[in-house]
Amino acid sequence: MRILVVSNRLPITAVEQNGTLRFKESMGGLVSGLSAYLDSLKGTTFTKTKYIWIGWPGISVEKSQQNDLKKRLLKKFQAYPTFIEAEAMEDFYHGFCNKTIWPLFHYFTSYVAYKEEYWKQYQAVNEIFTDSIVELIKPGDIVWIHDYHLMLVPKLLRERFPEISIGFFLHIPFPSYELFRLLPKQWRETILSGLLGADLIGFHTQEYTQHYLRCVLRLLGIEHNMGRITINDRVIKVDTFPMGIDFQKYHQAVSQPDVETEYLKLKETFQGRRVILSIDRLDYSKGILNRLQGYESFLERNPEWRGKVILLLVVVPSRIGVDQYQLIKKQIDEMVGEINGRFGNINWTPILYQYKYFPFNQLVALYKVSDVALITPLRDGMNLIAKEYVATRSDHTGVLILSEMAGAAKELGEAVIINPNHIEEIADALAEALQMPLMEQMRRNRLMQQRLSRYDVVRWAVDFMNELAAIKKDQQDYAARCYDYCKKELVASYCKSPTRIMFLDYDGTMAPFAADPQAVSPPVELLELLNVLANVHQTMIVLISGRDRVTLEKWFGELNLGLVAEHGAWIKEKGEDWKMLKPLNNDWKKQVIPILEVYADRLPGAFVEEKESSVVWHFRAADPELGSIRAKELMDVLINLTSNIDVQVFSGDKAVEIRNSGVNKGNAALHFLTKNYYEFILAMGDDWTDEDLFKVLPEQAFTLKVGLGHSYAKYYLSNFEEVKVLLKELADSIECHNSIRLA
């Protein structure tokens, strides 16, 4: 087995020096985290897993050098480069990724650029990445795609390799529906559909997971069941996996000699003052200006700490070409100067400002020397710095002040959690942290360290891979019950059996659903097909539906078949009149219909359909999210109302139905089966009302559910189109021609 890891950047970056390409390690939490997981696979019995990392090498490469670079990277680093021209990278990376997706997903809507050329280049580059995967992919490979740069790749790859195992993980927040819908309609729907090409879609927090699921519902109209989405013949899982860190690497690094040397230098520099550490990439989402204002407010309100505390402000250069980043850099420089000028003196500088990248040993020394870590992003996917700081506190002292807007806040609840938009709250948190007793610091850090050590980055990746394998197994189980597996047996049994009966649902089985139930009258070709089947010698076709008998009579009354209306309340056998299976009392309608009408009034697009023996509240044309909420409310009201009445309340596909107890498709089918013996029995349906039918049929019956999902049916069909293909195959069966006797 191989894992193909796909991300925007490779774990190594190519740099040209004197006409020669050299390599250096790429920076970032994604690279360090995944590298730790991939390293953990070496020497294990994890099915001898191999991996290849696919991504951009960080530089434009002449075509004449590309093949050579591919060979070098593949041999030395197990990396495979995706080559992108500099002009394309400008609109793709600096454009759509960092001027559209990044600000929108981090809730900075005023920074979002809606440029069509950015979007077109984003699509084009995702195609290029897909081509790179296709160049390497083999049967049995697992493809793990990462982050917002490549949200279209899962679907693009799925279209070329329908059976391949694909996982996707988003490392930044996924915004709420109200923000995501700001994208143009085509863009947002393409992104949502692109991600649905994966088998497993992962997010850092439950909040982001729910945001994505809500967008899929509101914008694509696709519902989920406990994070499982069914599309045609595929089941997709959307779940939460909070990314960890290489805990032992940071926890043990504090005792290394090179870290100790750096630590002692820093201790001497700070001259016994309490140290507050702020470290982040240069980014408007990190809230650096807010924490500077909070520190300024702290010094104003707590003059006794002046001269005794120092803020070590580390800003790591990032995305130099983005205008907003240049502006925030200028503002940071100015604010640091103002605070130092206002409060500092010849013996004390309130802020020590470093605009640079720190190597690992110096970074760990910074964590070790700091009494407080001030990590207050305005919005962050996870924020691994907070976890790294806690991991390095080997003596369990130190206080983490953490923004509630960071994904890590869901796991590090023992930190001092603050709202980064409230300057006074930051100031108060600093005062609390600096005065916190050592025993309380140690209590909090022990709890957080236990949690981080148990769920480290390797556990995160293993959990994701295990869940991907589980959902793939579910797909295979469904595939094993696909109609294709029983096709030959079913057709053969149909042809050789002297007597046959077929129970066929209509809506969702032989015809698609529509917002207006009357808009899906049967097409001529379907009527002709049913007519052929209904006139095969010794063959009974029973159309068994939830529709009222007037509609069924109008649509199918001329055909030589049996009809069942309102899920079994009314039955019409060949050549006979309609009759009821048992006497029904409809007095309950007077109580129920007014309630249904109230709920229809409260939900634009919903309406009430009254049938002879049942009533249905439809909401297919309504807002999908509000409709689901109203349906659940209505179900609760109706169940309580009808507890002492002999009726049943059912939640169907975009509908709530109330009908008399004992009326179901199963009892209707038994009415036909008890009158004659049929050697071949076939039943097809798409929803919960058909389960009663599937349950009562004998073991030798062929039962098929349209659409995936738990069912008593033995086999599955993907959609109504496949149903028509099956019926046509039966009608056209050469073996059956001799037994056909047209009326």
Buried (B, 14 or more C-beta within 10 A) or exposed (E): EBBBBBBBBBBBBBEEEEEEBEBEEBBBBBBBBBBBBBEBBEEEEEEEBBBBBBBBBBBBBEEEEEEEBBEBBBEEBBBBBBBBEEEBBBBBBBBBBBBBBBBBBBBBEEBBEBEEEBBBBBBEBBEBBBEBBEEBBEEEBBBBBBBBBBBBBBBBBBEEBEEBBBBBBBBBBBBBBEBBBEBEEEBBBBBBBBBBBBBBBBBBBBBBBBBBBBBBBBBBEBBBEEBBBBBEBBBBBBBBBBBBBBBEBBBBBBEBEBBBEBBEEBBEEBEEBBBBBBBBBBBBBBBBBBBBBBBBBBBEEBEEBBBEBBBBBBBBEBBEEBEBBEEBBEBBEEBBEEBBEEBBEEEBBBBBBEBEBBEBBBBBBBBBBBBBBBBBBBBBBBBBBBBBBBBBBBEBEBBBBBBEBBBBBBBBEBBBBBBBEEBEBBBBBBEBBBEBEEEEBBEBBEBBBEBBBEBBBBBBBBBBBEBBBEBBEBBEEBBEBBBEBBEEEBBEBBBEBEBBBBBBBBBBBBBEBEBEBEEBEBEEEBBEBBBBBBBBBBBBBBBBBBBBBEBBBEBBEEBBBBBBBBBBBBBBBEEEEBEBBEEBEBEBBEBBBEBBBEBBEEBEBBBBBEBBBBBBBBBBBBBBEBBBEBBEEBBEBBEEBBEEBEBBBBBBBBBBBBBBEBBBBBBBBBBBBEEEEBBBBBBBBBBEBBBBBBBBBEEEBBBBBBBBBEBBBBBBBBBBEBBBEBBBEBBEBEEBEEBBEEE
